[in-house]
Structures are given as C-alpha cells and as structure tokens.
Amino acid sequence: MLNVHAIDTFYGSSQALFGMTLEVKANEVVTLLGRNGMGKTTTVNSIMGIVPPRSGHISFEGREIDQLPSHQIAQAGIGLIPEGRQVFPNLNVTENLVATAANRFNQPTPWTIDRVFEMFPELEARQGGMANLLSGGEQQMLAIGRALMTNPKLLILDEATEGLAPLIRRDIWACLERLKAEGESILVIDKNVDDLMRIADRHYIVERGSVVWTGSTAELRDREDILHDKLGV
C-alpha cells in the first residue's frame, strides 16, 4: 500500500533522513520507533508532502506521491493525526469533524459523525464546544475523528498518546485495536512500546534518519538488546 524507498530529506542544508525505507501493507499496523530527534516525524512529513524528499521515491497504491502537494496526498487516501493534534481551534467539535469529511472511495459504511461519537462518547458530550477549550485527550480524540471522517485507506498517527493521562491513553489504544480489527491500515509513532506491540504487526526502529532494525512483534519481543540499546526500554 505505502512504499517509502531510500528517501533523503533535508531542512535547508541540514539532512534529516538518509535512505529512509519502509512499507505498510493493506490491513497492517506498522510502527516507527526511536528516540526523540531520530527522524520519525520527518518521515511522516515527507510522506505527507510537508517536507518533500530530495531523492528516493514514495508511492501509495502504486502511484508516485513524493512530488505531490499535501492536499493531493490526503485526497489519495492518507489520513494524518499530526503531532500536537492541531485541531481547528476556532471551530467547535462538530465543525471540526465535518470540515474535512469526504467519502471519495465510496466506502459502503463510511465514517460519519454518529460513528465517531459512538467511538468517542466524550466528543458527543462536547459536540458544541470549541476545540481550543477541550482537554488534551479530547483534542486527540477529535484529531482522530477528523482524520477518520476523510475515510482514509491509510491512517498515520504521530505520537498517538504523548502527554495524555493513563485513562485517555487506554481509550486511544482501544480505538486503535478496534480500527485494526476493522481492517484499517495504520502507521503509528508512539513511545509506549508495550502497547504498540499489543496491536502492531511489524516495527521499524529509526536512528539518525535511517532504519536500523525491522521485524515482527514476535521478533522484537525476543530482542531485549534492541529494546534497551535503541529504545531505552
């Protein structure tokens, strides 16, 4: 579904990614792991066209997307929940959800406001509230719901539970488990390795802008050296 092949990405004259390579198959949950500043968010930004790579290739469902503008990449079927959530602060919950709503691929059971509220009852209770007045956890739920309302083929979450209270983290992981069970393809960044290993099929560990290890959840569980040396677990 998503193929990132040997991309080099720069911020000005500073290189951030060095031959970054990964793939996400249909109906698969894949993680990007690594310490802060290693290139995970830059990888996401490259995929989404926010910081296009200078070399290498990115394709989605066989279509080259590495030189497309961000809105066309989103329209191709990639939904992003960005780091820091970035909800529309001057819109209420319902307005945030309908702002980007689309069913471009004619899915038979598309995501609707009612489905999002069923997933996150907290949002239904706050549906008329302004997004900037929501808690951090509610904003993360709203960011996920907003991305789902685009009915994406691939969902990308950057720091899925960063800074959230334990009960809210539990709700986010339950949401991702449900999406996985429904066949959603997901690329997720987070620091909670135990939770990620519970839902993910495969993992990529990133260090200094390139992949230094990749494998299945079973393989990662057996590599205490990798967990300690690369992730500090």
C-alpha positions as a printed Julia matrix, in Angstrom:
233×3 Matrix{Float64}:
   0.0     0.0    0.0
   2.62    2.55   1.12
   6.19    2.21  -0.08
   8.91    4.6    1.04
  12.14    3.81  -0.77
  15.55    5.3    0.04
  14.41    8.88   0.63
  16.75   11.67   1.64
  15.05   14.67   3.24
  16.57   18.0    4.19
  15.65   21.06   6.23
  17.53   23.69   4.29
  21.11   22.44   4.1
  20.71   20.03   7.05
  19.96   16.43   6.11
  17.42   14.69   8.35
  16.72   11.41   6.54
  19.35    9.16   4.99
  17.92    6.5    2.69
  14.78    6.01   4.78
  12.92    2.91   3.61
   9.71    1.33   4.91
   6.42   -0.12   3.74
   2.9    -0.58   5.05
   0.76   -3.31   3.54
  -3.02   -3.33   3.37
  -4.75   -4.19   6.69
  -1.44   -3.92   8.56
  -0.42   -1.94  11.64
   3.19   -0.77  11.44
   5.18    1.31  13.94
   8.02    3.8   13.67
  10.08    3.6   16.85
  13.09    5.51  18.06
  14.29    8.15  20.45
  13.43   11.82  20.01
  15.06   13.62  17.11
  15.82   10.48  15.1
  13.66   11.3   12.07
  10.26    9.76  12.77
   8.2    12.92  12.34
  10.32   13.96   9.37
   9.43   10.64   7.76
   5.75   11.39   8.26
   6.22   14.93   6.94
   7.94   13.53   3.86
   5.14   11.05   3.24
   2.55   13.83   3.53
   4.44   16.24   1.28
   5.05   18.75   4.08
   8.82   18.38   3.64
   9.25   16.6    0.28
  12.31   14.35  -0.08
  15.1    15.45  -2.4
  15.77   11.92  -3.58
  14.2     8.49  -3.38
  10.59    7.61  -4.03
   7.31    7.36  -2.15
   4.37    5.53  -3.68
   0.86    4.86  -2.43
  -1.13    2.07  -4.04
   1.35    2.07  -6.89
   1.12    5.82  -7.54
   4.13    8.05  -7.06
   3.23   10.73  -4.48
   6.59   12.15  -3.4
   6.21   15.29  -5.53
   2.51   15.88  -4.91
   1.24   18.73  -2.7
  -0.08   17.74   0.71
  -3.76   18.15  -0.11
  -3.49   15.76  -3.07
  -1.71   13.19  -0.9
  -4.55   13.44   1.63
  -7.1    13.11  -1.18
  -5.3     9.97  -2.37
  -6.41    8.31   0.86
  -3.89    9.06   3.62
  -5.3    10.49   6.86
  -2.89   12.16   9.3
  -3.24   12.73  13.03
  -0.28   15.08  13.49
   1.94   15.5   16.49
   0.37   18.1   18.75
  -3.13   17.29  17.4
  -3.57   20.64  15.56
  -7.35   20.74  15.71
  -9.07   23.85  14.31
  -9.26   25.97  17.48
 -11.93   28.4   16.3
 -14.35   25.62  15.27
 -16.46   23.5   17.58
 -16.26   19.71  17.73
 -18.92   19.07  15.1
 -17.47   21.7   12.76
 -14.01   20.12  13.07
 -15.44   16.75  12.06
 -17.4    17.98   9.04
 -14.68   20.36   7.82
 -12.75   17.62   6.02
 -15.46   14.95   5.71
 -15.45   13.02   2.43
 -16.13    9.55   1.08
 -14.02    9.72  -2.07
 -13.75    5.96  -2.43
 -17.45    5.2   -1.94
 -16.96    3.03   1.09
 -20.18    1.16   1.88
 -20.04    2.04   5.6
 -18.25    5.39   5.69
 -17.23    7.2    8.82
 -19.9     9.64   9.96
 -20.32   11.94  12.92
 -22.5     9.33  14.61
 -19.81    6.66  14.18
 -17.15    8.98  15.6
 -19.38    9.84  18.57
 -20.01    6.13  19.14
 -16.23    5.6   19.19
 -15.63    8.61  21.45
 -18.71    9.39  23.62
 -16.74   12.21  25.25
 -16.87   14.13  21.97
 -20.63   13.76  21.66
 -21.0    15.35  25.08
 -18.82   18.26  23.92
 -20.04   18.48  20.32
 -20.92   22.18  20.57
 -17.77   23.11  22.48
 -14.91   25.0   20.89
 -11.92   22.8   20.1
  -9.44   25.06  21.91
 -11.37   24.53  25.16
 -11.13   20.74  25.05
  -8.67   18.79  27.18
  -5.6    17.34  25.51
  -7.18   13.9   25.46
 -10.41   15.22  23.93
  -8.4    17.08  21.29
  -6.59   13.86  20.4
  -9.9    12.06  20.05
 -11.12   14.9   17.86
  -7.99   14.75  15.7
  -8.51   11.01  15.21
 -12.18   11.51  14.44
 -11.4    14.3   11.97
  -8.95   12.04  10.11
 -11.44    9.15  10.1
 -14.09   11.43   8.6
 -11.94   11.6    5.45
 -12.48    7.81   5.19
  -8.77    7.16   4.6
  -7.22    4.0    3.23
  -4.18    4.55   5.48
  -4.16    6.27   8.86
  -0.94    7.84  10.21
  -0.66    8.8   13.88
   2.34   10.82  15.03
   2.81   10.48  18.82
  -0.55    8.84  19.35
  -0.69    9.16  23.16
   2.03   11.69  24.03
   1.23   13.73  27.13
  -2.12   12.07  27.77
  -3.46   10.78  31.07
  -3.43    6.99  31.57
  -7.21    6.62  31.19
  -7.18    8.59  27.95
  -4.25    6.54  26.65
  -6.28    3.43  27.36
  -9.15    4.8   25.28
  -6.82    5.68  22.37
  -5.29    2.19  22.34
  -8.78    0.67  22.46
  -9.69    2.81  19.46
  -6.64    1.61  17.52
  -7.37   -2.02  18.42
 -10.88   -1.58  17.06
  -9.63    0.04  13.86
  -7.16   -2.8   13.39
  -9.96   -5.34  13.85
 -11.96   -3.49  11.2
  -9.07   -3.81   8.75
  -7.72   -0.25   8.81
  -4.11    0.14   7.66
  -2.18    2.16  10.24
   1.29    3.67  10.61
   1.83    4.8   14.19
   4.54    6.59  16.16
   4.49    6.35  19.94
   6.83    5.75  22.87
   4.66    3.17  24.65
   6.33    0.1   23.21
   4.34   -2.45  25.22
   1.05   -1.02  23.94
   2.37   -0.87  20.4
   3.49   -4.48  20.49
  -0.01   -5.48  21.52
  -1.57   -4.11  18.32
   1.21   -3.88  15.7
   2.24   -6.43  13.1
   5.69   -5.01  12.26
   8.11   -2.4   13.54
  10.79   -0.1   12.17
  13.38    1.36  14.54
  14.83    4.65  13.35
  18.17    6.11  14.39
  19.8     9.22  12.93
  17.46    9.37   9.98
  17.54    5.77   8.78
  16.14    2.38   9.7
  18.5     0.32  11.87
  16.2    -2.62  12.61
  12.9    -4.01  11.33
  10.93   -7.07  12.25
   7.7    -8.54  13.57
   6.31   -8.1   17.06
   7.42  -11.62  17.99
  10.94  -10.84  16.8
  11.04   -7.55  18.7
   9.92   -9.2   21.94
  12.91  -11.52  21.67
  15.4    -8.69  21.16
  15.97   -7.26  24.6
  19.26   -5.83  23.34
  17.45   -3.8   20.68
  14.8    -2.63  23.14
  17.47   -1.48  25.57
  20.03   -0.03  23.16
  17.74    1.69  20.66
  14.62    2.45  22.69
  15.82    2.54  26.29
  13.13    0.09  27.4
